[in-house]
Amino acid sequence: MDLPHRTRINHGRRNRFWSKGVDRRDVPYMLMTSRRALVGAAAATLVVSCTGRPSEPLRAPTQSAPTSSSAGLGAVLPDDLRNRVLAFTLEDGVYVGRADGSDVHRITDIPGFEYQPDWTTDGTKLVLRVDDPSGQTGGVWSVNADGSHPVDLLKTSGVSGGTPDWSPDGTRIAFVGKRPEEIFGIYVMSADGSDPIRLTSQEYEAQYPEWSPDGSRIAFTVVQGGKFDIYVMNADGSGVRQLTHSADEDNWPEWSPDGTRIVYSYVDELWVMNADGTGQHRLTVDAGEPSWSSDGEWIAFDCAPNPDPDGGMCAIHPDGTGRTPILGETGSFPAWKP
């Protein structure tokens, strides 16, 4: 499939990075096949336990008014928000900047499309996905926090992939990947790209891995039967357990820093649940792609109008208050710096 123009659509939010107006789905998988083809993959029945989504209609959570209608340079944000640092993506690469839109600078210069950044817990390094200029293949790269010393981990791992996530101790990376003749699933490799091991079954597609803060579990999304649901497994791939049962798309799981809750996208909303799948409730609307700050005080997320070529990000407290535009209302794939 020839995809000369880059496009990004998050399944939970469906916002896009545009190139010459081309509207093609960039799924988490390297071949960028359509969602119809993805969800048509064969799926096995998993041994699971879960709490279903509440059937009663939910009201949108009460939200405090944004501090400013625009979070651009010079905008006034809450004191505990404005100087926080994030990595994020614009169409030409990965950037780092403060939540108030100041000190924004590009840190990457890798041929291809660089996105989906994730920090080590000490904030000294990042991993990111890089698609080659043709849009046909992609892999995981690591860089120092300033963008120096970029390393193509695909050269060592031999597994095409993306959506990387550092383990809490910084020794391993979970990512979406596949070898020839495989379907996409969750892999774990050493931080230098060696010893890649597939954790999920070949009988269903899996995406968006996220380590628990203690490193013992990985949350991820399973795509099967036309549905996207959040699952969790032990770090060795055992103990697979389903947490959500959605009629549409649950995606992008992110653990709270204390490991007790998970925030995730549901179509164009953010939801929060307990780590065992109970207590599912809506956090906010017009939202996707969350990132929980390391102190647990803020969740950054994609809040761009659909479609918006520049993206757009907001932040909100985990109780649903304080929703505020950040980073000049541009960018996607937020990742708070620890």
PAZAPA-4460 file (N, C-alpha, C; in steps of 0.05 Angstrom, whole numbers, plus 32768, in hexadecimal, padded with zeros to 4 digits):
% residues 338
    n_x    n_y    n_z   ca_x   ca_y   ca_z    c_x    c_y    c_z   seq   type   mol
   8011   7FE8   8000   8000   8000   8000   8012   8019   8000     1      M     A
   800C   802B   7FEE   801C   8043   7FEC   8010   8059   7FFC     2      D     A
   801D   8062   8011   8013   8078   8022   8028   808E   8022     3      L     A
   802B   809D   800C   8040   80B1   800B   803C   80C8   801E     4      P     A
   8024   80CD   8027   801E   80E4   8038   8017   80DA   8054     5      H     A
   8022   80E6   8068   801F   80DD   8083   8004   80E6   808E     6      R     A
   7FF7   80D5   809C   7FDE   80DC   80A9   7FDD   80CD   80C3     7      T     A
   7FD4   80DB   80D8   7FD1   80CD   80F1   7FB4   80D0   80FB     8      R     A
   7FA8   80B9   8101   7F8E   80BA   810D   7F8F   80A8   8126     9      I     A
   7F88   80B4   813D   7F86   80A4   8155   7F6A   8098   8155    10      N     A
   7F68   807D   8159   7F4E   8070   8159   7F3B   807D   816D    11      H     A
   7F46   8086   8184   7F34   8091   8198   7F2B   80AD   8191    12      G     A
   7F3A   80BC   8182   7F33   80D8   817D   7F2E   80DE   8160    13      R     A
   7F3B   80CF   814E   7F38   80D3   8131   7F41   80EE   8128    14      R     A
   7F55   80FA   8135   7F61   8112   812B   7F78   810B   8118    15      N     A
   7F80   811D   8108   7F93   8116   80F2   7FAB   8129   80F1    16      R     A
   7FC1   811D   80EA   7FD6   812D   80DD   7FD2   812B   80C0    17      F     A
   7FD1   8142   80B3   7FCB   8143   8096   7FE4   8148   8086    18      W     A
   7FE4   813E   806E   7FF8   8145   805A   7FEA   8147   803F    19      S     A
   7FE8   815F   8035   7FDB   8164   801B   7FBE   815B   801C    20      K     A
   7FB2   815C   8034   7F96   8155   8036   7F8F   8138   8033    21      G     A
   7FA2   8126   8032   7F9D   810A   802F   7F92   80FF   8049    22      V     A
   7F7C   80F1   8048   7F70   80E6   8060   7F72   80C7   8060    23      D     A
   7F88   80BD   806A   7F8C   80A0   806C   7F92   8099   8089    24      R     A
   7F89   8082   8092   7F8D   807B   80AE   7FAA   8072   80B3    25      R     A
   7FB5   807D   80C8   7FCF   8072   80D2   7FC9   8063   80EB    26      D     A
   7FC4   804A   80E8   7FBE   8039   8100   7FD9   8034   810E    27      V     A
   7FD8   8027   8126   7FF1   8023   8134   8004   800F   8127    28      P     A
   7FFC   8004   8111   800C   7FEF   8104   801B   7FFA   80ED    29      Y     A
   8032   7FEE   80E7   8044   7FFA   80D4   803B   7FFA   80B8    30      M     A
   802A   7FE7   80B0   8020   7FE7   8094   8009   7FFA   808F    31      L     A
   7FFF   8006   80A5   7FEA   801B   80A3   7FD2   8011   8093    32      M     A
   7FCA   7FF9   8099   7FB2   7FEE   808C   7F99   7FFB   8097    33      T     A
   7F83   7FF9   808A   7F6A   8006   8092   7F60   7FF8   80AC    34      S     A
   7F4F   8007   80BB   7F44   7FFB   80D2   7F32   7FE3   80CC    35      R     A
   7F24   7FE5   80B5   7F14   7FCE   80AC   7F24   7FB5   80AA    36      R     A
   7F3D   7FB7   809F   7F4E   7FA0   809C   7F58   7F97   80B7    37      A     A
   7F5E   7FAA   80C9   7F68   7FA3   80E3   7F55   7F93   80F3    38      L     A
   7F3C   7F9D   80F5   7F29   7F90   8106   7F1E   7F76   80FA    39      V     A
   7F25   7F70   80E1   7F1D   7F58   80D5   7F2F   7F40   80DC    40      G     A
   7F44   7F45   80EB   7F57   7F30   80F1   7F49   7F1B   8103    41      A     A
   7F52   7F02   8100   7F47   7EED   8111   7F4E   7EF2   812E    42      A     A
   7F3C   7EEA   8140   7F41   7EEF   815D   7F38   7ED7   816D    43      A     A
   7F48   7ED0   8181   7F41   7EBA   8192   7F33   7EC4   81AB    44      A     A
   7F24   7EB3   81B8   7F17   7EBB   81D1   7F2B   7EBA   81E7    45      T     A
   7F2D   7ED0   81F6   7F40   7ED1   820C   7F32   7ECB   8226    46      L     A
   7F41   7EC0   8239   7F37   7EBC   8254   7F39   7ED7   8262    47      V     A
   7F22   7EE3   8268   7F22   7EFE   8272   7F0F   7F01   828A    48      V     A
   7F12   7F18   8298   7EFF   7F20   82AC   7EFD   7F3E   82AA    49      S     A
   7EE5   7F49   82AC   7EE3   7F66   82A8   7ECA   7F70   82B5    50      C     A
   7EC9   7F8B   82B6   7EB0   7F99   82BD   7EA6   7FA7   82A4    51      T     A
   7E8E   7FA3   829C   7E84   7FAF   8284   7E80   7FCD   8287    52      G     A
   7E7E   7FDB   8270   7E79   7FF8   8270   7E5E   7FFD   827C    53      R     A
   7E5A   8011   828D   7E40   8018   8297   7E2C   801C   8281    54      P     A
   7E14   8011   8284   7E00   8013   826E   7DF1   802D   8270    55      S     A
   7DEF   803A   8287   7DE0   8052   828A   7DEF   8069   827D    56      E     A
   7DDF   807D   8272   7DED   8094   8266   7DFC   80A4   827B    57      P     A
   7E13   80AE   8273   7E23   80BD   8286   7E23   80DA   827D    58      L     A
   7E22   80EC   8290   7E24   8108   828A   7E42   8110   8288    59      R     A
   7E47   8124   8278   7E62   812E   8276   7E6B   8138   8291    60      A     A
   7E84   8132   829A   7E8D   813B   82B4   7E8E   8159   82B6    61      P     A
   7E8A   8164   82CE   7E8C   8180   82D2   7EA9   8189   82CE    62      T     A
   7EAD   819E   82BE   7EC8   81A7   82B8   7ECA   81C5   82BF    63      Q     A
   7EDF   81CC   82CB   7EE4   81E9   82D0   7EEB   81F6   82B5    64      S     A
   7EE6   8210   82B3   7EEB   821E   829B   7F09   821F   8296    65      A     A
   7F12   821D   827D   7F2F   8220   8277   7F3A   823A   8282    66      P     A
   7F52   823A   828B   7F5F   8252   8294   7F62   8266   827E    67      T     A
   7F66   825D   8266   7F69   826E   824F   7F5D   8261   8237    68      S     A
   7F52   8271   8225   7F47   8265   820C   7F5C   825C   81FA    69      S     A
   7F75   8264   81FE   7F8B   825B   81EE   7FA3   8258   8200    70      S     A
   7FB2   8242   81FD   7FC9   823D   820E   7FE2   8243   81FF    71      A     A
   7FE3   8257   81EE   7FFB   825D   81DF   800F   826C   81F0    72      G     A
   8024   8276   81E3   8039   8284   81F1   802D   829B   8201    73      L     A
   8035   829C   821A   802C   82B1   822C   8011   82AC   8239    74      G     A
   8003   8297   8232   7FE9   8291   823E   7FED   828A   825B    75      A     A
   7FD9   8291   826B   7FDB   828C   8288   7FCE   8271   828E    76      V     A
   7FDE   825E   8297   7FD4   8244   82A0   7FD7   8242   82BE    77      L     A
   7FCA   822F   82CA   7FCE   822A   82E7   7FEB   8227   82ED    78      P     A
   7FF3   8230   8305   8010   822F   830C   801B   8213   830B    79      D     A
   800B   81FF   8313   8016   81E4   8314   8014   81D6   82F8    80      D     A
   800D   81E5   82E4   800B   81DA   82C9   801E   81E7   82B5    81      L     A
   8021   8201   82B6   802E   8210   82A0   804B   8208   829B    82      R     A
   805A   8201   82B0   8076   81FB   82AC   807C   81DD   82A8    83      N     A
   8067   81CD   82A8   806B   81B0   82A3   8074   81AC   8286    84      R     A
   8085   8198   8282   8091   8193   8268   8085   817A   825B    85      V     A
   8080   817C   8241   8076   8165   8232   8086   8161   8219    86      L     A
   8088   8148   8210   808F   8141   81F5   8075   813E   81E5    87      A     A
   8076   8145   81CC   805E   8143   81BC   8066   8143   819E    88      F     A
   8052   813F   818D   8058   813D   8170   804B   8153   8160    89      T     A
   805A   815F   814E   804F   816F   8139   8055   8160   811F    90      L     A
   804B   816A   8109   804D   815B   80F0   806A   8156   80E7    91      E     A
   807C   8167   80F0   8098   8164   80E7   80AA   8156   80FB    92      D     A
   809F   814E   8112   80B0   813F   8125   80A7   8141   8142    93      G     A
   80B9   8139   8154   80B3   8139   8171   80BF   8152   817D    94      V     A
   80AF   815E   818E   80B6   8177   819B   80B5   8174   81BA    95      Y     A
   80C2   8186   81C8   80BF   8188   81E5   80B9   81A5   81EB    96      V     A
   80A8   81AA   81FF   80A1   81C5   8207   8092   81C5   8221    97      G     A
   808F   81DE   822B   807F   81E1   8244   8061   81E3   823D    98      R     A
   8051   81DC   8251   8034   81DB   824C   8029   81F6   8244    99      A     A
   8036   820C   824C   802C   8227   8245   8034   822F   8229   100      D     A
   8041   821D   821A   8049   8223   81FF   8065   822F   81FC   101      G     A
   8073   8233   8212   808E   823F   8211   80A3   8229   820E   102      S     A
   80BA   8232   8205   80D2   8220   8202   80CC   8208   81F1   103      D     A
   80BC   820B   81DD   80B5   81F5   81CB   80CB   81F2   81B6   104      V     A
   80D6   81DA   81B3   80EC   81D6   81A0   80EC   81B9   8197   105      H     A
   80F3   81B5   817E   80F4   819B   8172   810D   818D   817B   106      R     A
   810B   8173   8182   8123   8165   818B   812B   814F   8178   107      I     A
   811B   8148   8164   8122   8132   8152   812A   813C   8137   108      T     A
   813A   812C   8129   8141   8131   810E   8147   8117   8100   109      D     A
   8134   8105   8101   8137   80EA   80F6   8127   80E9   80DC   110      I     A
   8133   80DF   80C6   8124   80DD   80AD   810A   80CD   80B1   111      P     A
   80F4   80D7   80A8   80DA   80CA   80AC   80C8   80DA   80BE   112      G     A
   80B3   80CD   80C7   809F   80DA   80D8   80A2   80D1   80F5   113      F     A
   80A9   80E3   8107   80B0   80DD   8122   8098   80E4   8134   114      E     A
   808F   80D1   8144   8078   80D7   8156   8076   80C2   816C   115      Y     A
   8061   80C3   817C   805C   80B1   8192   8073   80B0   81A6   116      Q     A
   807C   80C7   81B1   8092   80C7   81C4   808A   80BC   81DF   117      P     A
   809E   80B1   81ED   809A   80A7   8209   80B4   80AA   8218   118      D     A
   80B3   80B5   8231   80CA   80BB   8241   80D2   80A3   8252   119      W     A
   80EC   80A1   8259   80F5   8090   826F   80EC   809E   8289   120      T     A
   80E9   808E   829E   80DF   8099   82B7   80F2   80AE   82C3   121      T     A
   810C   80AE   82BB   811E   80C3   82C5   811F   80DB   82B2   122      D     A
   8110   80DB   829C   810F   80F1   828A   8128   80F6   8279   123      G     A
   813A   80E3   8278   8153   80E7   8269   8152   80DE   824C   124      T     A
   813E   80CD   8245   813D   80C2   822A   8120   80C0   8221   125      K     A
   811C   80BD   8207   8102   80B9   81FB   8104   80A2   81E8   126      L     A
   80EE   8094   81E5   80EB   8082   81CD   80D4   808E   81BD   127      V     A
   80D5   8089   81A3   80C0   8093   8191   80BE   8081   8179   128      L     A
   80A8   8083   816C   80A3   8074   8153   80AD   8086   813C   129      R     A
   80BA   807A   8128   80C2   8088   8110   80B9   8077   80F8   130      V     A
   80A8   8082   80E8   80A0   8076   80CE   80B3   8080   80B9   131      D     A
   80BB   806E   80A7   80CD   8077   8092   80BE   8089   807E   132      D     A
   80CD   8099   806E   80C0   80AD   805D   80AB   80A2   804B   133      P     A
   80AD   8089   8043   8099   807D   8031   807F   8077   8040   134      S     A
   807F   8076   805A   8068   806F   806A   8062   8052   806A   135      G     A
   8074   8041   8060   806F   8025   805E   8078   8015   8077   136      Q     A
   808D   801E   8084   8097   800F   809B   809E   8023   80B1   137      T     A
   80A0   8019   80C9   80A7   8029   80E0   80B6   801A   80F5   138      G     A
   80C2   8028   8107   80D0   801B   811D   80D3   802D   8135   139      G     A
   80E0   8022   8149   80E3   8030   8163   8100   803B   8164   140      V     A
   8102   8054   816C   811C   8061   8170   811E   806B   818D   141      W     A
   8136   806C   8197   813B   8079   81B1   814C   8092   81AC   142      S     A
   8148   80A6   81BC   8158   80BF   81BB   815C   80C9   81D7   143      V     A
   8171   80D9   81DB   8174   80E7   81F4   815F   80FC   81F6   144      N     A
   815B   8107   820E   8146   811B   8213   8149   8134   8201   145      A     A
   8162   813A   81F9   8166   8151   81E7   8166   8149   81CA   146      D     A
   815F   8130   81C4   815E   8126   81A9   8178   811B   819E   147      G     A
   818D   811D   81AE   81A7   8112   81A5   81A8   80F4   81A6   148      S     A
   81BC   80E9   8199   81C1   80CC   8198   81A8   80BC   8191   149      H     A
   819D   80C1   8179   8186   80B0   8170   818F   8094   8169   150      P     A
   8180   8080   8172   8187   8064   816C   816F   8056   8160   151      V     A
   8173   804A   8149   815E   803B   813B   815E   801F   8147   152      D     A
   814B   801A   8159   814A   8000   8167   8140   7FE9   8155   153      L     A
   8133   7FF0   813E   812B   7FDC   812B   8143   7FCD   811F   154      L     A
   815A   7FDA   811D   8171   7FCD   8112   817A   7FB6   8124   155      K     A
   8175   7FB8   813E   817C   7FA3   8150   8165   7F8F   8154   156      T     A
   814D   7F9A   8158   8136   7F88   815E   812D   7F78   8146   157      S     A
   812E   7F84   812E   8124   7F77   8116   8105   7F75   8115   158      G     A
   80F8   7F84   8127   80DB   7F83   8129   80D0   7F9F   8123   159      V     A
   80C2   7FA2   810D   80B5   7FBC   8107   80A0   7FC2   811D   160      S     A
   809F   7FDB   8124   808C   7FE1   813A   8089   7FFE   813F   161      G     A
   8079   8004   8154   8074   8020   815C   8067   8020   8177   162      G     A
   805C   8038   817E   804F   803C   8198   8060   8031   81AF   163      T     A
   8079   803A   81B2   808A   802F   81C7   8084   803A   81E2   164      P     A
   808A   802B   81F7   8087   8033   8213   809D   8028   8224   165      D     A
   80AC   8039   8231   80C2   8030   8242   80B7   8022   825B   166      W     A
   80C5   800D   8263   80BF   8001   827D   80C8   8014   8293   167      S     A
   80BB   8013   82AB   80C2   8026   82C0   80E0   8026   82C7   168      P     A
   80EE   800F   82C5   810A   800F   82CC   811C   8016   82B4   169      D     A
   8110   801C   829D   811F   8025   8286   812F   800F   8277   170      G     A
   812B   7FF6   827F   813B   7FE1   8273   812E   7FD3   825B   171      T     A
   8113   7FD7   8258   8104   7FCA   8243   80F1   7FDE   8236   172      R     A
   80E8   7FD7   821E   80D5   7FE7   820F   80BF   7FD5   8205   173      I     A
   80A7   7FDB   820B   8090   7FCE   81FF   8088   7FDD   81E6   174      A     A
   807F   7FCF   81D1   8077   7FDC   81B9   8065   7FCB   81A8   175      F     A
   8057   7FD7   8195   8047   7FC8   8182   805A   7FBF   816B   176      V     A
   8059   7FA5   8165   806C   7F9C   8150   8062   7F83   8142   177      G     A
   8071   7F7C   812D   806B   7F63   811F   8084   7F5B   810F   178      K     A
   8087   7F41   810D   809A   7F35   80FB   808B   7F2D   80E2   179      R     A
   809A   7F26   80CC   808C   7F1D   80B4   8079   7F06   80BA   180      P     A
   8062   7F08   80AE   804C   7EF4   80B0   803D   7EF5   80CB   181      E     A
   8045   7F08   80DC   8036   7F0B   80F5   8021   7F21   80F2   182      E     A
   800D   7F21   8105   7FFC   7F38   8108   8008   7F49   811E   183      I     A
   8000   7F62   8120   800D   7F74   8134   8004   7F6D   8150   184      F     A
   8018   7F6E   8162   8013   7F67   817E   8027   7F76   8190   185      G     A
   8026   7F70   81A9   8037   7F7D   81BD   8051   7F6E   81C0   186      I     A
   8067   7F7C   81BC   8082   7F72   81C0   808F   7F81   81D7   187      Y     A
   80A3   7F74   81E3   80B5   7F81   81F6   80D1   7F7B   81EE   188      V     A
   80E3   7F8F   81EE   80FF   7F8B   81E8   8110   7F9A   81FC   189      M     A
   8129   7F93   81FD   813C   7FA2   820E   813F   7FBF   8203   190      S     A
   8148   7FD1   8214   814A   7FED   820D   815C   7FF2   81F5   191      A     A
   816E   7FDF   81EF   8180   7FE3   81D8   8174   7FD5   81BF   192      D     A
   815C   7FCA   81C1   814F   7FBD   81AA   8154   7F9F   81A8   193      G     A
   8164   7F94   81BA   816A   7F77   81BA   8153   7F68   81C7   194      S     A
   8153   7F4E   81C2   8142   7F3A   81CF   8124   7F42   81CD   195      D     A
   8119   7F47   81B5   80FD   7F4D   81B2   80EC   7F34   81B7   196      P     A
   80D8   7F36   81C7   80C7   7F1F   81CE   80AA   7F27   81CA   197      I     A
   809B   7F17   81BB   807F   7F1C   81B7   806F   7F12   81CF   198      R     A
   805D   7F23   81DA   804E   7F1C   81F1   8031   7F14   81EB   199      L     A
   8025   7F1F   81D7   8009   7F1A   81D1   8005   7F05   81BC   200      T     A
   7FEE   7EF9   81BC   7FE7   7EE3   81A9   7FE7   7EED   818C   201      S     A
   7FEC   7EDA   817A   7FE9   7EDF   815E   7FCC   7EDE   8155   202      Q     A
   7FBA   7ED8   8167   7F9E   7ED5   8160   7F8D   7EEE   8162   203      E     A
   7F9A   7F04   816A   7F8C   7F1E   816B   7FA1   7F34   8169   204      Y     A
   7F98   7F4B   8160   7FA9   7F62   815E   7FAA   7F71   8178   205      E     A
   7FC2   7F7C   817F   7FC5   7F8B   8197   7FD5   7FA4   8192   206      A     A
   7FD0   7FB9   81A2   7FDD   7FD3   819D   7FDF   7FE3   81B7   207      Q     A
   7FED   7FF9   81B6   7FF0   800D   81CC   7FF7   8001   81E7   208      Y     A
   800E   7FF5   81EA   8016   7FEA   8204   801D   8000   8218   209      P     A
   8018   7FFB   8231   801F   800F   8246   8026   8000   8260   210      E     A
   803F   8003   8268   8049   7FF6   8281   803B   8002   8299   211      W     A
   8034   7FF0   82AD   802B   7FFA   82C7   8043   8007   82D5   212      S     A
   803E   8019   82E8   8054   8027   82F5   8068   8015   8303   213      P     A
   805F   7FFD   830D   8071   7FEB   831A   807E   7FD7   8307   214      D     A
   8078   7FD9   82ED   8084   7FC8   82D9   807A   7FAB   82D8   215      G     A
   8065   7FA5   82E8   805C   7F89   82E9   8047   7F82   82D4   216      S     A
   803A   7F97   82C9   8024   7F92   82B6   8026   7FA5   829E   217      R     A
   8018   7F9D   8289   8017   7FAE   8271   7FF9   7FB0   8269   218      I     A
   7FEF   7FC8   8267   7FD5   7FCD   825C   7FD8   7FD0   823E   219      A     A
   7FC3   7FC8   822F   7FC5   7FCA   8212   7FA9   7FC8   8206   220      F     A
   7FA7   7FCD   81EC   7F8D   7FCB   81DE   7F8D   7FB2   81CC   221      T     A
   7F76   7FA4   81CD   7F72   7F8D   81BB   7F5D   7F95   81A6   222      V     A
   7F63   7F8F   818D   7F51   7F94   8177   7F46   7F79   816D   223      V     A
   7F2C   7F75   8171   7F21   7F5C   8168   7F03   7F5F   8165   224      Q     A
   7EF8   7F52   8151   7EDB   7F53   814C   7ED0   7F6E   8148   225      G     A
   7EE0   7F80   813D   7ED7   7F9B   8137   7ED7   7FAD   8150   226      G     A
   7EE2   7FA4   8166   7EE2   7FB4   817F   7EFF   7FB8   8189   227      K     A
   7F02   7FCD   8198   7F1C   7FD4   81A5   7F17   7FD4   81C3   228      F     A
   7F25   7FC4   81D2   7F22   7FC2   81EF   7F3C   7FC3   81FD   229      D     A
   7F3C   7FCC   8216   7F54   7FCE   8226   7F57   7FB3   8235   230      I     A
   7F70   7FA9   8234   7F78   7F91   8242   7F90   7F97   8254   231      Y     A
   7F96   7F84   8265   7FAE   7F86   8275   7FBA   7F6A   8277   232      V     A
   7FD5   7F69   8278   7FE2   7F4F   827B   7FFB   7F53   828D   233      M     A
   8005   7F3D   8297   801E   7F3E   82A5   8035   7F45   8292   234      N     A
   804B   7F4F   829C   8061   7F59   828B   806D   7F42   827B   235      A     A
   8068   7F29   8281   8072   7F13   8272   805E   7F08   825E   236      D     A
   8047   7F16   825B   8032   7F0E   8249   801D   7EFB   8254   237      G     A
   8020   7EF2   826C   800D   7EE1   8279   7FF6   7EF1   8285   238      S     A
   7FE1   7EE3   828E   7FCB   7EEF   829C   7FBC   7F04   828D   239      G     A
   7FB7   7F00   8273   7FA8   7F13   8263   7F8C   7F16   826E   240      V     A
   7F83   7F2F   8272   7F6A   7F35   827F   7F5D   7F4D   8271   241      R     A
   7F44   7F4A   826A   7F35   7F60   825D   7F29   7F73   8271   242      Q     A
   7F2C   7F8D   826D   7F22   7FA1   827F   7F09   7FB0   8275   243      L     A
   7F07   7FB4   825B   7EF0   7FC2   8250   7EE2   7FB1   823B   244      T     A
   7EC8   7FB5   8239   7EB8   7FA8   8224   7EA9   7FBF   8216   245      H     A
   7EB3   7FC8   8200   7EA9   7FDF   81F2   7E9B   7FD7   81D8   246      S     A
   7E86   7FE6   81D2   7E79   7FE2   81B8   7E88   7FF2   81A2   247      A     A
   7E9C   8002   81AA   7EAA   8012   8196   7EC8   800F   819B   248      D     A
   7ED6   8025   81A3   7EF3   8024   81A4   7EFD   802E   81BF   249      E     A
   7F07   801D   81D0   7F16   8024   81E7   7F33   8021   81E0   250      D     A
   7F43   8035   81E6   7F5F   8036   81DC   7F71   8047   81EE   251      N     A
   7F8A   8047   81E8   7F9E   8059   81F5   7F9E   8057   8213   252      W     A
   7FA2   8040   821F   7FA2   803E   823D   7FBB   804B   8248   253      P     A
   7FB8   805A   825E   7FCE   8067   826D   7FC9   8063   828B   254      E     A
   7FDD   8057   8298   7FDB   8053   82B5   7FDF   806D   82C4   255      W     A
   7FD1   806F   82DB   7FD7   8084   82EE   7FF2   807E   82FB   256      S     A
   8000   8092   8305   801B   808D   8310   801B   807A   8328   257      P     A
   8004   8078   8337   8003   8066   834D   7FF9   804A   8345   258      D     A
   7FF2   8047   832C   7FEA   802C   8322   7FCE   8024   8329   259      G     A
   7FBE   8036   8334   7FA3   802E   833C   7F8E   8033   8327   260      T     A
   7F94   8044   8313   7F80   804B   82FF   7F8C   804B   82E3   261      R     A
   7F7B   804A   82CF   7F83   804B   82B3   7F70   805F   82A5   262      I     A
   7F7C   8072   8297   7F6D   8084   8286   7F6F   8079   8269   263      V     A
   7F5A   807C   825A   7F5A   8072   823F   7F46   8081   822E   264      Y     A
   7F48   807E   8214   7F35   808C   8202   7F1F   8079   81FB   265      S     A
   7F07   8085   81F8   7EEF   8076   81EE   7EE3   8088   81D9   266      Y     A
   7EE8   8081   81BF   7EE0   8090   81A8   7EEB   80AD   81AB   267      V     A
   7EDB   80C1   81B1   7EE6   80DC   81B4   7EE3   80E6   81D1   268      D     A
   7EE5   80D4   81E4   7EE4   80DB   8200   7EFB   80CE   820F   269      E     A
   7F01   80D9   8226   7F14   80CC   8239   7F04   80BF   8250   270      L     A
   7F0C   80A7   8256   7F00   8099   826D   7F16   8091   8281   271      W     A
   7F0E   808C   8299   7F20   8083   82AE   7F13   806B   82BC   272      V     A
   7F24   8057   82C3   7F1A   8040   82D2   7F2F   8038   82E6   273      M     A
   7F27   8028   82F9   7F3A   801C   830C   7F4B   8007   82FC   274      N     A
   7F62   8000   8307   7F74   7FEF   82F9   7F69   7FD3   82F5   275      A     A
   7F54   7FCB   8303   7F47   7FB1   82FF   7F2F   7FB3   82EC   276      D     A
   7F2A   7FCA   82E1   7F15   7FCE   82CE   7EFB   7FD8   82DA   277      G     A
   7EF9   7FDA   82F4   7EE1   7FE4   8301   7EE1   8002   8300   278      T     A
   7ECA   800E   8307   7EC7   802A   830A   7ECB   803A   82F0   279      G     A
   7EC4   802F   82D9   7EC7   803E   82C0   7EB5   8056   82BF   280      Q     A
   7EC1   806D   82B9   7EB1   8086   82B7   7EBE   8099   82A4   281      H     A
   7EAE   80AA   8298   7EB8   80BE   8285   7EC5   80D5   8293   282      R     A
   7EDD   80DC   8288   7EEC   80F3   8294   7EE6   810D   8285   283      L     A
   7EE6   810C   826A   7EE1   8124   825B   7EDA   811C   823E   284      T     A
   7ED0   812F   822F   7EC8   812A   8213   7EDB   8138   8200   285      V     A
   7ED8   8133   81E6   7EE9   813F   81D2   7F06   813B   81D9   286      D     A
   7F0E   8122   81DC   7F29   811C   81E7   7F33   8102   81DD   287      A     A
   7F4D   80FE   81DE   7F5A   80E5   81D7   7F78   80E6   81DF   288      G     A
   7F86   80D0   81DB   7FA3   80CE   81DF   7FAD   80DA   81F9   289      E     A
   7FA7   80CD   8210   7FAE   80D9   822A   7FCB   80D3   8232   290      P     A
   7FD5   80E4   8244   7FEF   80E0   8251   7FEC   80EA   826E   291      S     A
   7FF1   80D9   8282   7FEE   80E0   829E   8009   80EA   82A8   292      W     A
   8008   8102   82B5   8021   810D   82C0   802C   80FC   82D6   293      S     A
   8046   80FD   82DB   8053   80EA   82EE   804A   80EF   830A   294      S     A
   8040   8107   8311   8036   810B   832C   8018   8106   832E   295      D     A
   800B   80FF   8318   7FEF   80F8   8319   7FDC   810F   8318   296      G     A
   7FE6   8128   8316   7FD5   813F   8318   7FC7   8147   82FE   297      E     A
   7FD3   8141   82E7   7FC8   8149   82CE   7FC8   8133   82B9   298      W     A
   7FB4   8133   82A8   7FB4   8121   8291   7FB3   8133   8278   299      I     A
   7FC8   8130   8267   7FC8   813E   824D   7FBA   812D   8239   300      A     A
   7FAE   8139   8225   7F9F   8129   8211   7F9B   813A   81F7   301      F     A
   7F96   812B   81E2   7F90   8138   81C8   7F73   8143   81CA   302      D     A
   7F71   815D   81C4   7F56   8169   81C4   7F51   8179   81AB   303      C     A
   7F5E   8173   8196   7F5C   8182   817D   7F41   817F   8170   304      A     A
   7F37   8194   8163   7F1F   8191   8153   7F24   817C   813D   305      P     A
   7F10   8170   8133   7F13   815A   811F   7F09   8163   8104   306      N     A
   7F1A   8166   80EF   7F37   8162   80F0   7F45   817C   80F6   307      P     A
   7F5E   817B   80FF   7F6E   8192   8104   7F8B   818B   80FD   308      D     A
   7F97   8198   80E9   7FB2   8190   80E0   7FC7   8195   80F5   309      P     A
   7FC2   81A8   8108   7FD6   81AE   811C   7FD3   819E   8136   310      D     A
   7FBF   818D   8137   7FBA   817F   8150   7FAF   8192   8165   311      G     A
   7FB1   818B   817E   7FA7   819C   8193   7FA7   818C   81AD   312      G     A
   7FB1   8198   81C3   7FB2   818A   81DC   7FA7   819A   81F3   313      M     A
   7F9C   818B   8206   7F91   8196   821F   7F9C   8186   8236   314      C     A
   7F97   8191   824E   7F9D   8182   8267   7F86   8184   8279   315      A     A
   7F82   8170   828B   7F6C   816F   829D   7F74   8160   82B6   316      I     A
   7F68   8167   82CD   7F6D   8158   82E5   7F5F   813D   82E3   317      H     A
   7F69   8128   82F1   7F5C   810E   82F0   7F40   810D   82FB   318      P     A
   7F37   8122   8309   7F1B   8123   8312   7F09   8131   82FE   319      D     A
   7F14   8139   82E7   7F04   8145   82D2   7F03   8163   82D3   320      G     A
   7F11   8170   82E6   7F10   818D   82E8   7F29   8199   82DB   321      T     A
   7F28   81B3   82D6   7F3F   81C2   82CD   7F47   81BD   82B0   322      G     A
   7F35   81B5   829F   7F3C   81B1   8283   7F47   81CB   8277   323      R     A
   7F5F   81C9   826C   7F6E   81E1   8262   7F7D   81DB   8249   324      T     A
   7F7A   81EB   8234   7F8B   81E8   821C   7FA9   81ED   8223   325      P     A
   7FBA   81DE   8218   7FD7   81E1   821D   7FE7   81E1   8203   326      I     A
   8000   81E8   8205   8013   81E7   81EF   8009   81F6   81D6   327      L     A
   7FFC   820D   81DB   7FF2   821D   81C4   7FDD   820F   81B4   328      G     A
   7FD0   81FB   81C0   7FBB   81EC   81B3   7FC4   81DF   8199   329      E     A
   7FDD   81D5   8199   7FE7   81C6   8182   7FF4   81AC   818C   330      T     A
   7FF9   819A   817A   8008   8182   8181   7FF6   816A   8186   331      G     A
   8003   8153   8187   7FF5   8139   818D   8009   8127   819B   332      S     A
   7FFF   8110   81A4   800F   80FC   81B2   801E   8108   81CA   333      F     A
   8010   8113   81DD   801D   811F   81F4   802B   810B   8206   334      P     A
   8042   8112   8211   8050   8102   8225   805D   8114   8239   335      A     A
   8052   8114   8251   805D   8125   8266   807A   811D   826D   336      W     A
   808B   8130   8270   80A6   8129   827A   80A5   8124   8298   337      K     A
   80B1   810E   82A1   80B1   8108   82BE   80BF   811E   82CE   338      P     A
***
